[in-house]
């Protein structure tokens, strides 16, 4: 499954759109502080890729590391950061209450029920998502691997799984094992490239 990040600002911020944020970044990236999660995590990668996509040196972004989504939320609400970036669920309640303004979500598609554009819709030609998958030991027997593959393939078709996706704002990105392995190989190259661009590798 996948989860899109959201890019948010306090409701009283004079940054109203992604265009406003991009203009600030281009004018002086050091003056735009990003509250996000761990160094090298999806939030950091997304911020760096956004900068690169709009023509700003990713190494110049002012990324402030926080221990988790709760700290990112507090920092953004308190005006200690220009912009917050994390999984949308971290911000949902405050966006719905009007305390935060969501500028964009980072996935390929909008989050159902949320009138917030994707980055591409907002003029930034980029899509990036935080994905999660199920892994097993490489010495797993062929029989056990096949059993697990069938179990997961059945699980993702159940009404309970579909309800969990909707409740948590997750995106169904299910891939069978071989396709997931190919995705992992591509994703490793992409993330490695992004981490090099932000100066972490």
Number of C-alpha atoms within 10 A of each C-alpha: 16 18 25 28 25 28 28 30 28 25 17 13 13 10 20 16 16 21 14 12 20 20 13 15 23 15 12 12 21 15 14 20 18 27 29 31 24 16 16 19 14 22 29 25 23 25 23 26 26 22 22 18 14 17 12 19 17 24 18 17 22 19 25 17 18 16 11 13 21 14 16 26 25 14 21 24 22 11 14 14 23 21 28 33 29 28 24 24 18 18 26 16 12 17 19 12 10 13 15 24 24 29 22 25 30 29 22 17 15 18 21 11 8 13 10 17 22 24 24 16 16 16 13 19 13 19 18 20 19 19 15 11 12 10 7 9 7 7 7 10 10 9 9 11 16 12 12 15 16 13 11 15 15 11 13 16 10 10 10 11 14 15 11 11 17 15 10 11 20 21 22 15 13 16 15 11 19 10 10 15 12 11 12 13 10 11 12 11 11 12 17 14 16 22 21 13 17 21 13 12 10
